[in-house]
């Protein structure tokens, strides 16, 4: 069963109102410093965005919240950010939530109902 444009707009509006937190979507620009390194410039893309951040565990794990890194088992935690569907998020962006920075691991905008964008994050 499909939904019409009006119902989708109502869903998008409701989700925007119900998301409990705010975050900042930040662009990152690397500029050569002339000495073989980089100067990182960070900019905020727009204003604070309504969001919800959830902890996800046991994704791609060997067992019980661990992954193999460099021959050793390491604790592994991932995060799922939900933002309004109209929010622009690129893989190169950093998400700032409650003073903590997260890298964008994947972006899901291909779900059946275009009501919310889900972004998998890794803590920096």
Secondary structure, 3 states (H helix, E strand, C coil): CCCCHHHHHHHHHHHHHHCCEEEEEEEEEEEECCCCCEEEEEEECCCCEEEEEEEECCCCCCECCEEEECCEEEECCEEEEEEECCCCCCCCCEEEECCEEEEEEEEECCCCCCCEEEEEEEEC
